[in-house]
Amino acid sequence: MPCTSLTFSAVNQMLLCSGGLDKKMMFYDTLDKRAVKQVACSAPLTSLSFHNDGYTIAAGTLYGTILIFDLRSSMDPVKILKGHANNSVNNIEFARGNKAKPFKAPPKSKDAVQNLPAATKSEEPGSSSSASRSKWKSIDEVREQAKRNVEQRTKYFRITA
Protein backbone atom coordinates (compact mmCIF):
# COMPACT_ATOMS: atom_id res chain seq x y z
CA MET A 1 0.00 0.00 0.00
CA PRO A 2 1.27 3.49 -0.78
CA CYS A 3 2.68 5.88 1.79
CA THR A 4 0.59 9.05 1.86
CA SER A 5 2.38 11.17 4.47
CA LEU A 6 5.74 11.73 6.14
CA THR A 7 6.63 13.87 9.15
CA PHE A 8 9.76 14.39 11.23
CA SER A 9 9.70 14.79 14.99
CA ALA A 10 10.09 18.39 16.13
CA VAL A 11 12.31 17.20 19.00
CA ASN A 12 14.38 14.44 17.37
CA GLN A 13 15.12 15.13 13.71
CA MET A 14 16.34 11.54 13.34
CA LEU A 15 12.80 10.23 14.01
CA LEU A 16 10.64 9.94 10.91
CA CYS A 17 7.02 8.81 10.84
CA SER A 18 5.21 7.57 7.74
CA GLY A 19 1.55 6.77 7.29
CA GLY A 20 -0.37 5.16 4.50
CA LEU A 21 -3.44 3.48 3.18
CA ASP A 22 -2.40 0.24 4.91
CA LYS A 23 -3.67 1.76 8.22
CA LYS A 24 -0.19 1.80 9.76
CA MET A 25 2.06 4.48 11.20
CA MET A 26 5.69 3.44 10.93
CA PHE A 27 8.44 5.14 12.93
CA TYR A 28 12.00 5.09 11.62
CA ASP A 29 15.38 5.94 13.04
CA THR A 30 16.95 7.68 10.05
CA LEU A 31 20.44 7.46 11.52
CA ASP A 32 20.35 3.67 11.90
CA LYS A 33 18.09 3.29 8.83
CA ARG A 34 15.65 0.93 10.51
CA ALA A 35 12.01 0.80 11.62
CA VAL A 36 11.68 1.22 15.39
CA LYS A 37 7.92 1.12 15.97
CA GLN A 38 4.67 0.35 14.23
CA VAL A 39 1.21 1.57 15.24
CA ALA A 40 -1.95 0.04 13.78
CA CYS A 41 -4.76 2.52 13.11
CA SER A 42 -8.47 2.08 12.55
CA ALA A 43 -8.54 3.72 9.11
CA PRO A 44 -6.29 4.41 6.11
CA LEU A 45 -4.02 7.39 6.86
CA THR A 46 -3.77 10.39 4.55
CA SER A 47 -1.79 12.96 6.59
CA LEU A 48 0.45 13.20 9.67
CA SER A 49 1.89 15.92 11.89
CA PHE A 50 4.12 15.87 14.97
CA HIS A 51 3.40 18.41 17.70
CA ASN A 52 6.29 20.56 19.01
CA ASP A 53 6.34 18.47 22.21
CA GLY A 54 7.74 15.53 20.23
CA TYR A 55 5.36 12.89 21.57
CA THR A 56 1.95 13.98 20.27
CA ILE A 57 1.10 13.09 16.70
CA ALA A 58 -2.06 13.76 14.70
CA ALA A 59 -3.16 11.51 11.87
CA GLY A 60 -5.80 12.44 9.30
CA THR A 61 -7.75 9.57 7.80
CA LEU A 62 -9.35 8.72 4.49
CA TYR A 63 -12.76 8.68 6.24
CA GLY A 64 -12.57 12.22 7.66
CA THR A 65 -11.50 11.58 11.23
CA ILE A 66 -8.41 12.92 12.99
CA LEU A 67 -6.65 10.58 15.40
CA ILE A 68 -4.50 12.11 18.16
CA PHE A 69 -1.82 9.85 19.67
CA ASP A 70 0.38 10.29 22.73
CA LEU A 71 3.45 8.19 21.97
CA ARG A 72 4.38 7.98 25.67
CA SER A 73 1.32 5.90 26.49
CA SER A 74 -0.93 3.33 24.82
CA MET A 75 -0.86 3.00 21.06
CA ASP A 76 -4.59 3.71 20.96
CA PRO A 77 -5.65 7.25 20.04
CA VAL A 78 -6.13 9.49 23.07
CA LYS A 79 -8.63 11.57 21.08
CA ILE A 80 -10.68 10.99 17.93
CA LEU A 81 -12.00 14.09 16.20
CA LYS A 82 -14.90 13.66 13.80
CA GLY A 83 -16.34 16.27 11.55
CA HIS A 84 -15.25 15.70 7.98
CA ALA A 85 -17.71 12.89 7.31
CA ASN A 86 -16.95 10.93 4.15
CA ASN A 87 -14.18 13.35 3.13
CA SER A 88 -10.51 12.59 3.58
CA VAL A 89 -8.28 14.81 5.71
CA ASN A 90 -5.69 15.70 3.09
CA ASN A 91 -3.46 17.88 5.25
CA ILE A 92 -2.97 18.31 8.97
CA GLU A 93 -0.46 20.53 10.73
CA PHE A 94 0.12 21.66 14.29
CA ALA A 95 0.96 25.33 14.79
CA ARG A 96 4.74 25.76 14.96
CA GLY A 97 5.47 28.09 17.84
CA ASN A 98 7.74 28.02 20.86
CA LYS A 99 4.88 28.67 23.25
CA ALA A 100 1.16 28.22 22.98
CA LYS A 101 -0.63 31.55 23.03
CA PRO A 102 -3.46 31.91 25.53
CA PHE A 103 -6.96 31.75 24.14
CA LYS A 104 -8.69 35.12 24.02
CA ALA A 105 -12.46 34.95 24.06
CA PRO A 106 -14.32 36.97 21.41
CA PRO A 107 -16.38 40.01 22.46
CA LYS A 108 -19.71 39.10 24.03
CA SER A 109 -21.85 42.01 22.88
CA LYS A 110 -22.47 43.97 19.71
CA ASP A 111 -21.23 47.07 21.53
CA ALA A 112 -17.84 45.47 22.03
CA VAL A 113 -17.62 44.70 18.31
CA GLN A 114 -18.69 48.21 17.39
CA ASN A 115 -16.01 49.69 19.68
CA LEU A 116 -13.19 47.93 17.81
CA PRO A 117 -11.04 50.37 15.83
CA ALA A 118 -12.19 50.71 12.24
CA ALA A 119 -9.81 49.79 9.44
CA THR A 120 -8.41 52.77 7.61
CA LYS A 121 -8.51 52.96 3.87
CA SER A 122 -4.76 52.29 3.65
CA GLU A 123 -5.21 48.96 5.47
CA GLU A 124 -7.72 47.59 2.98
CA PRO A 125 -6.42 45.05 0.46
CA GLY A 126 -7.70 46.97 -2.59
CA SER A 127 -6.10 50.26 -1.57
CA SER A 128 -3.33 51.68 -3.76
CA SER A 129 -1.53 53.85 -1.21
CA SER A 130 2.20 53.34 -0.64
CA ALA A 131 1.57 51.99 2.90
CA SER A 132 -0.84 49.44 1.48
CA ARG A 133 1.53 48.37 -1.32
CA SER A 134 4.11 47.27 1.22
CA LYS A 135 1.49 45.30 3.13
CA TRP A 136 -0.59 43.76 0.31
CA LYS A 137 0.33 42.36 -3.09
CA SER A 138 -1.97 42.09 -6.05
CA ILE A 139 -2.67 38.69 -7.53
CA ASP A 140 -0.58 39.68 -10.56
CA GLU A 141 2.41 40.51 -8.33
CA VAL A 142 2.07 37.16 -6.56
CA ARG A 143 1.88 35.32 -9.89
CA GLU A 144 4.95 37.15 -11.21
CA GLN A 145 6.93 36.35 -8.06
CA ALA A 146 5.92 32.67 -8.30
CA LYS A 147 6.93 32.62 -11.97
CA ARG A 148 10.36 34.11 -11.12
CA ASN A 149 10.83 31.55 -8.33
CA VAL A 150 10.05 28.66 -10.70
CA GLU A 151 12.44 30.05 -13.32
CA GLN A 152 15.23 30.38 -10.75
CA ARG A 153 14.72 26.82 -9.51
CA THR A 154 14.61 25.49 -13.06
CA LYS A 155 17.92 27.24 -13.87
CA TYR A 156 19.48 25.87 -10.67
CA PHE A 157 18.45 22.28 -11.43
CA ARG A 158 19.73 22.55 -15.02
CA ILE A 159 23.11 23.78 -13.76
CA THR A 160 23.48 21.11 -11.07
CA ALA A 161 22.16 18.20 -13.13
URQUI-V786545 format. One record per backbone hydrogen bond with DSSP energy under -0.5 kcal/mol. NH is the residue of the N-H (numbers start at 1). CO is the residue of the C=O. If there is no record, write none. Layout:
# URQUI-V786545
NH_CO / NH_CO
This chain:
# URQUI-V786545
4_19 / 5_19 / 7_17 / 9_12 / 9_15 / 10_51 / 13_11 / 15_12 / 16_14 / 16_28 / 17_7 / 18_26 / 19_5 / 20_24 / 21_2 / 23_20 / 25_39 / 26_18 / 26_24 / 27_37 / 28_16 / 29_34 / 30_14 / 30_28 / 33_29 / 34_29 / 36_27 / 37_27 / 39_25 / 41_23 / 45_20 / 46_60 / 47_60 / 49_58 / 51_56 / 54_51 / 57_69 / 58_49 / 59_67 / 60_47 / 61_65 / 62_44 / 64_61 / 66_81 / 67_59 / 68_79 / 69_57 / 69_67 / 71_55 / 71_69 / 73_70 / 78_68 / 79_68 / 81_66 / 82_80 / 84_64 / 86_63 / 87_84 / 89_61 / 90_88 / 97_95 / 105_103 / 113_109 / 114_110 / 115_111 / 116_113 / 123_120 / 124_120 / 124_121 / 127_124 / 133_129 / 134_130 / 135_131 / 135_132 / 136_132 / 142_138 / 143_139 / 144_140 / 145_141 / 146_142 / 147_143 / 148_144 / 149_145 / 150_146 / 151_147 / 152_148 / 153_149 / 154_150 / 155_151 / 156_152 / 157_153 / 158_154 / 159_155 / 160_156 / 161_157
